[in-house]
Amino acid sequence: MMKEILLILLLQLLYVPLFTLRTIFLVKNITTLASLIGIVEMLIYVFGLSLVFSGDQGFLAMVVYAVGFGLGIIIGTRIEQKLAIGYIYVTINTQIRNEELIQVMRNEGFAVTTYVGEGRDSQRYKYEILTKRNREKELFMLVQHHEPSAFIISYEPKSFKGGFLVKRMKQHKKHK
């Protein structure tokens, strides 16, 4: 009986992270991988559910199944955060034009576009960057180091076409 309870927990800890990743891949339009994960996910789901309903453990099995589900969500989310799939669009606002920051970001491979705008009390400088999501922390740390008072906003774009990053990705694929 205890072996089946542990198996139910283990199956949930496999099933739910896969469920979480499949959902994220669908949102990001990575459908082939999402469908492959879905096949494995359903095999685990059916097997786990059959253990819950066929065993003598009853209520305990259901509680373990539910707890495993909750823990699986945490694990799946952490895995996705580590993978950091996709892109981010970052807007940085500063009170002065920071040439050193611009140069450092470009040297680190970030495509930076700059603008001058009118703030309430003075001119403001805006830097726009599109980069892979797994570089977000690196970019934030760079900005924090060179311009601690900068205002930074990060967005996750649904789609984009053209530009420096797209050209670079195509060149990278040609060289592989």
Secondary structure, 3 states (H helix, E strand, C coil): CHHHHHHHHHHHHHHHHHHHHHHHHHHCCCHHHHHHHHHHHHHHHHHHHHHHHHCCCCHHHHHHHHHHHHHHHHHHHHHHHHHCCCEEEEEEEECCCCHHHHHHHHHCCCEEEEEEEECCCCEEEEEEEEEEHHHHHHHHHHHHHHCCCCEEEEECCCCCCCCHHHHHHHHHHHHC
